[in-house]
């Protein structure tokens, strides 16, 4: 009789044949992907993933991703673990397949929130890059937060004035300083018990901030080399880092997010990813208004009154032009 041991865990890294899984016990093991996985008897879930407990040929297209909760089997003899089942996904951060394909590439599964981090200075913040990351989060129906670090370089009042329009839109903005500890307690509470994608340009202090939040943990983001994927339209692997003293929280490093861009994103859906435009579009004269040159546009009128940030509108226009050029 070939008895097996069974366990559950979360995939924290890996692509292809070998995956690193953190078990519920806290132990980290390596596991291979079983060729035939249990899938659902009711087809796809609303988020496109497949429910569990049935075998389906069509379900074979479901691919394992970092962040997936899995059930594993291991022979009692202590041989290699095998991932036997991908458990239902509650969310995902993904991009659509290139060339108009129907598939998609999932960067990470079961994400609770996306934290986009900028520096108040050194490096100078790039609002259009920030807006691009926010659009990617909105396009995946994920809650987004903004972190403005190094506020000691410009002063908290100046930092708040520069980014206050994001707060008006509805995004939570955290103002932090590692040296003085400003904002760290509130941010620690936001990370606790959640799986958080942390992204942003290099040099903004992601690793320093995490180590200030979780002293002694020696956490590093950016562990995955981007050089091997430079210039390619591919997704580099994500890495989940468990956060100590955070009630099971993880921070997820996704270098590939910068390369994903909006590739394959439908231009007509872009306005839905700007909350301030989404709220106003019903006031436009034309149902298909793109908020560029159409008459009686509620969005452009709101720019004149200051209700909509001209900077955010510029990001919308530039992203729309980019999407139109990709068609």
Secondary structure, DSSP 8 states (H G I E B T S, - for coil): ---EEEEEEEEEEEETTEEEEEETTS-EEEEEEEEEEEEETT-B-TTS-B-SEE--SGGGG----TT-EEEEEEETT---EEEEEE---S-EEEEE-GGG-S-EEEEEES--EEEEEEESSSS---HHHHHHHHHHHHHTT-EEEEEEE-GGGT-HHHHHHHHHHHHHHT-EEEE--TTT-TTHHHHHHHHTTSEEEEE--TTS-HHHHHHHHSTT----S--S-SGGGTT-SS----EEEE-TTSTT-EEEE-TTHHHHTTTT--GGGGGGGSHHHHHHGGGSSSTT--SSS-SS-HHHHHHHHTSS-HHHHHHHHHHHHHHHHH-
